[in-house]
Amino acid sequence: MMLLVRLPFLFLIVPLSVLRSMMSKVVHSTEQGTLFACIAFLETLGGVAAVSTFNGIYSATVAWYPGFTFLLSAVLLLIPAISLCIVKCTSWSEGSYILSVQEESSEDASDS
């Protein structure tokens, strides 16, 4: 039963690699290292903040309801699930996606 509850959230992680490849096409090739360093920093900061926050919440609520932290995290996971459903259900035309940075010409690439 628990596997059926966790299975939909497993598929929310899959698009991260696709999003990273799309982000690498949006920035200039010389700025890709900065982009991925910022992403790694924010992921690490978010992980540390989440662990600290949930440990504090668990310590405060363990006396009256030990599973409160897990319910809170499940509710927080509903936010990206609902946002992905809203984005998927909106009718965006595929032609509306435009890259903000044009690809380098072969002359520009040979200079660096």
Buried (B, 14 or more C-beta within 10 A) or exposed (E): EEEEEEEEEEEEEEEEEEEEEEEEEEBEBEEBEEBBEEBEEEEEEEEEEEEEEBEEBBEEBEEEEEEBBEEBEEEEBEEEEEEEEEEEEEEEEEEEEEEEEEEBEEEEEEEE
